[in-house]
Amino acid sequence: MGACGGKTPAARSHSLHVPQDDKAQVNGGYPSDSGTGSTNSKQMKADGINRKQFILSNPGKITDFYKMANKVGEGTYGSVSVAIHHHSHVERAVKVMSKGNIKHVQRFMQEIAIMKSMDHPNIIKLFETFEDRKQIFLVMEYCSGGELFDRIIEAGHFTEKDCAIVVQQMLSAVLYMHTSGVCHRDLKPENFLFLTKGPIDKNVLKIIDFGLSKAFEEGVNMTTKAGTPYYVAPQVLQGRYDKSCDIWSCGVIMYTMLCGYPPFYGKTDQEVLSKVRKGAYTFDSKDWKFVSEDAKKLINQLLKLDPEQRYTSKQALADPWIEQRAPRASNVSLQGDQLLNLRSFRSQNRLKKAALNIIAGQMNESQISDLREVFKALDKNGDGFLTAEELRDGITRADIKHKDIDLAAIMEGVDADGSGQIDYTEFLAATLDKRLYLQRDACWAAFSVFDQDGNGLITVDELKQILEEGSMEEVLDGRTSEELLQEIDKNGDGSIDFEEFMDMMEQRGGTEGPSESGLL
């Protein structure tokens, strides 16, 4: 990208830092914030089937499961490589962390816990972890489209439509994180990846790197000075801030996408931070003359110096500039077979529901792209959760016969973690096409999560370990793991082998009541 207005674009800044004279939290060093902080109950429940309980920490060798291929990134923490799963041949990104570089193991484990709790179309998925004597491996989804930073460099600046599409996805993920009680604290173009190398208007943006993220409590200020100079909010430098610091960072990114350089520019970190503290920026006429006033107004709302006056992510998503240039798909709606799957999901036994959650969580984006778009269309406020009202509206708009359904029963059946809302993976699990989830590789991946010792059998102890993590009595409908095993164990040997598991997956489920029959 050529220089804009005599300025050069922000330098790539993989190290997470602010200057040492600000007592910065630097990469690898994680001092604690004041207050304990805890994630919202929607994300940290232990009373139901929750995606995070299926993201396992494996003690075995990662090379027994993955072939490590080419390295795609390097940093002070370690490296990122592409890996190919031996059985499914699916590509994954593996973040390799040297234990010698992890100075605060507890803080690093908090990062993993937060990543496990994240469940949103625009947030990178963590699938599993491995650990040996020297290293920790995070197995994540692979995004081949590269960093948002590189797209800005390549394009010089974005069109307003492309920028709005990116900002909408960015803010949707931020709204989800904030609703879930998580503040990212290091949003910058390097920490957003595109799913593919395709055009922006057909692409999916993913937030990555939760190394500085924090589980917060409303009304309790965070104090650690964490972030990257160009994108850090003034309140972070003061050591007293809340989740609105992420909104400020989004404003800086939006500004940079539209003109090619950041609003707070300097030759040194100290010079940049001096400008950040003042919060003063301009729209240079020669670089902004073709940018709409609506875009500038939104930037002004995101970069309010006073966080009390700054837009929330919800307000920003509803801004006319985004709604007019990146409207949510109006031609995407629930299909008849998807609604049928939603209705029948509640009659499945809990092991099958859990298996479907595992399979849905591990599907490639290309396999679930249609369901992802339906979910986003149903999710009217963009917070990453479906309420009963949003689902009812979606069914009303859909061109489906016989819409007389028991909405409460669907919500109860699909809401496997008991949050009162339908999470992204819950929706995928309940609407997956049978042809997708009955693939033997997909079922084997789910089976392997329960088969903890890898001997090809699921025992009652292994069922308990996964399904009864926390308090599971309510979601098991009063049935014990022993009774569930007996139902599936056709040969009566006291365990479930893979063929018995496949038989369970192929079954339609329990008996449907009168109100649940004859949809189509």
Secondary structure, 3 states (H helix, E strand, C coil): CCCECCECCCCCCCCCCCCHHHCCCCCCCCCCCCCCCCCCCCCCCCCCCCHHHHCCEECCCHHHCEEEEEEEEEECCEEEEEEEECCCCCEEEEEEEEHHHCCCHHHHHHHHHHHHHCCCCCECCEEEEEECCCEEEEEEECCCCCEHHHHHHHHCCCCHHHHHHHHHHHHHHHHHHHHCCEECCCCCHHHEEECCCCCHHHCCEEECCCCCCEECCCCCCECCCCCCCCCCCHHHHHCCECCHHHHHHHHHHHHHHHHCCCCCCCCCHHHHHHHHHHCCCCCCHHHHCCCCHHHHHHHHHHCCCCCCCCCCHHHHHCCHHHHHHCCCCCCCCCCHHHHHHHHHHCCCCHHHHHHHHHHHHHCCHHHHHHHHHHHHHHCCCCCCEECHHHHHHHHHHCCCCCCCCCHHHHHHHHCCCCCCCEEHHHHHHHHCCHHHHCCHHHHHHHHHHHCCCCCCEECHHHHHHHHCCCCCCCCCCCCCHHHHHHHHCCCCCCCEEHHHHHHHHHCCCCCCCHHHCCCC
